[in-house]
Amino acid sequence: MNKLIIFTDGGARGNPGPAGIGAAIYDKDKILVAELSEYLGVATNNQAEYKALIAALKKAAAMEAQEIECYLDSELVVKQLNREYKVKNKDLAPLFLEIHNLSLNFKNISYTHVPREQNKEADRLANEAMDRGA
């Protein structure tokens, strides 16, 4: 897999509360090649958003991808990853650093904010994870 297109979502019911992550991973032709859905336990929405991307980047590295396009519906996380906002929350800083370190595995990586309506598959997977854990 040379290029992957990744949609991730994380959520928590209550903030913090029972949380889950979801990711839909597509090849360059937009064919679904992997899905992730995992219950986290108690986390905040932002922690879940970061952890969803971490899980997806680990999967992409295992698939030996070189180029990654990441799409998230969390504007905060995208702006932090694109260095438009500083990471001020002490609980998010190590997650930000982990994504930075994971990103070094790829020749090219981008982070783009999308409206929730364009992230339905990852949202469904995150909600399924929360349903399983609750």
N, C-alpha and C positions, 0 to 999 in steps of 0.2 A: 504494500500500500504506500504509494508515494505521497498522495494528498488525501487528507480526511477533513470532512466538514462536521463539526461537533455542535450540537445543541444541548445545553445543560440547564437544569433547574434544581433548586433546592428550596425547601419550605419547612416551616414549623407551624404547628397548630398551637397558638399561644406563642408568645415571643419573650423568653424561650419556652419551648414546649416539645412534644413529640415531633421529631423531624425526620425527613427523608430526602433522598437525592434521586435524580433521574438524569439520564443522558441518552441521546440518540446520536449514533455515529454513522455517517454516510461516506461513501467513497466520492471521488471527483465527479461521478456521473449521477450523484444524488440517490444512489441505491443504498438502502439500509444494510450496514454490515455488522453492527453490534448495538446492544441496548444494555443499559445499567439501571438498576432499581434497587436501592439499599436503604434500610431503616437505620437511622443514626442513634436513636435514643434522644435525650434532651439536648437541644441546641437552639440557637437563634436563627432567624431567617438568613442573615448575612453569613453566619458560619456554614449553614447548609449550602448556600450558593457557592461558597468557596470550595467546600468539600466535594460538591458535585463536579466541579471543574477539575479538581485534583484527581478524582477517580477516573474521569474521562481521559486526562492527559497520561495517566499511568497506563491505561488501556491502549491509547494511541502509540505510546512508546513500545509497548509489547508487540504491537502490530507493525512496528518498524516504519512508521510514517515519518516523512521528512518535512512536510508542509501541513500546517494546521490552521483552519479557520474556525474560531470559536464564537458562538452566538449565545448570548445570555439575555434574559429579560431583567436582570438586576443592573440598573444604570450605575449605582454606587460601585459595584464590583468592577464593572467595565472601566469606569473612570479611574479607579484606583490602579487597575492593572495597566492602563494606558498612561499612568503617571500624571493624570490631570488633577486628581485628588490625592492628598496624603493619607496614609493609613494611620489613623489616630487611635483606633480601638486596639487595646493590648491583646485581646483574644483573636483579632483578625491578622495581626502582624505576622505571627508564625505561619499562618495559612498563605498569606501573600508571598512570604519568602519561599515556601515550599513550591508554589506555582512558578515563581521566578526560576528556581533551581530545575524544576521539571522542564521548563521552556527551553533550557539549554540543550536538551536532547534533539531539538528540531532546528532545521535550517531556517525556517520561516514560521512565524506564528502571529496571528492577529486576534483581537478581541473586539467584538461588535455588539452593541446593544440592539435588541429587537423588541418590538411590542409583544406582550404576552400572547396575543392571538397568533403570532408567528412561531410560538414555542410550545405548541400544544402537546406534541409527542413527549418531550422531556417533562413537561408539567404532569402529564398523565402518569408517567413512570414514577415521579416523585410522590404523587398522591397515592399510588398503589403501594409504595414502600411505607408511607405513613399509615395506611389502612392495615397493612400486615402487622405493623409494630404496635398499633393502638390496642 
